[in-house]
Amino acid sequence: MNGIIKELDRYRGTSVHDELSAILEYYHSIEHDFDDFCSSFGIRCPGVCGRCCERFIPDITRLEALALAFTLVDVQKRDISFLHGWSTEHDCCPLYNMDTHRCTVYGARPVICRVFCSSASRTKEGLSFRGCRLSTEPEGMVKSLDAAALSRSTVRVPVMGDYGEAVDQMQASSSRRLLDEAVLDEASRLYLVKSILESDQEPPRAG
């Protein structure tokens, strides 16, 4: 966390700093929602899986892309050239490590990755939890929870759509793009702002 704060502070006084602070703070604030829900109902992913990451490339908002670009470029100091044209040649998320079956940017992962198999959905009958249909170990997971079971919960039941709407409200546009394309654009913005700051010019202001 100290490393993230240090790198984030380099952008202080710019719109980048304010937007990053907002999205990262939001991510931090909702972590306990999913932890409490999954713990209460015994919901868990297998120790080594990642099949959800192997099967799609997320569509994300600009703020989500900014958090990912910041993590890759400023925190992890990674070369992100591998993202160029990724979605035209691959079906899996570019930030998933196929060898370790782990997300390489887990702390900054987008909302869709946080809510998948960790939250309920609204239906005509009420709240519903469908579980995961991709797991290779279905016996180790809750397959589904109906409205009655969820209504008896002693913890707050996170609802999938609410989190996407919350992120949408944090930015002017709710449009989404494929992760690789969106992250490259936000990384270019980070490089530009840093070059301005290093040249002692007036940086872009928030608002």
RAFEN-V646440 format. One record per pair of residues at least 24 apart in sequence whose C-alpha atoms are under 8 Angstrom apart, sorted by the first residue. I is the first residue (numbers start at 1). J is the second residue. D is the distance in whole Angstrom. If there is no record, write none. Layout:
i: (I;I)
j: (J;J)
d: (D;D)
This chain:
i: (3;4;4;7;7;11;11;13;13;13;14;14;14;14;15;15;15;15;16;16;18;19;20;20;20;23;23;23;23;24;24;27;33;33;33;34;34;34;34;34;36;36;37;37;37;37;37;37;38;40;40;41;42;42;43;43;43;44;44;44;45;45;45;46;46;46;48;48;49;49;49;50;50;51;51;52;53;53;53;54;54;54;54;54;55;55;55;56;56;56;57;57;57;57;57;57;57;58;58;58;58;59;59;59;59;60;60;60;60;60;60;61;61;61;61;61;61;62;62;62;62;63;63;64;64;64;64;65;65;65;65;65;66;66;66;67;68;68;68;68;69;69;69;69;69;70;70;71;71;72;73;80;83;83;83;84;84;84;85;85;86;87;87;93;94;111;111;112;115;115;116;118;119;119;119;119;120;120;120;120;121;121;121;122;127)
j: (75;71;75;74;75;193;194;203;205;206;203;204;205;206;204;205;206;207;190;206;206;63;63;66;67;63;64;67;167;67;108;108;156;157;158;114;115;118;119;158;155;156;118;119;155;156;157;158;118;153;155;142;141;142;118;141;142;140;141;142;135;140;141;135;137;140;100;101;101;135;136;101;102;134;135;134;92;93;96;91;92;93;96;98;91;92;93;91;92;93;87;91;92;93;94;178;179;93;112;178;179;176;177;178;179;110;176;177;178;179;182;168;174;175;176;177;182;175;176;182;186;167;171;108;109;110;111;110;179;182;183;186;183;186;187;108;105;108;109;183;183;184;186;187;190;187;190;105;108;105;187;184;180;181;184;180;181;184;180;181;180;178;180;179;180;163;164;164;160;163;160;158;157;158;159;160;157;158;159;160;159;160;161;159;159)
d: (7;8;6;6;7;8;8;7;6;7;6;5;5;6;6;5;4;7;8;8;7;7;7;7;6;7;7;7;8;7;7;8;7;8;6;8;8;6;7;7;7;8;7;8;6;7;6;7;6;8;7;8;7;7;8;6;6;7;6;8;8;8;7;7;7;7;8;6;6;7;8;5;7;6;7;7;6;6;6;7;4;6;8;8;6;5;8;5;5;6;7;6;6;5;8;7;6;7;7;6;6;5;5;4;6;7;5;6;6;6;7;8;6;6;5;7;8;8;7;7;7;8;7;8;8;6;8;8;7;6;5;6;7;5;7;6;7;6;7;7;5;7;6;5;8;7;7;7;7;8;7;8;5;8;7;7;8;8;8;8;6;7;7;8;7;7;7;8;6;8;8;8;7;5;5;6;7;6;5;6;5;6;7;7;8)
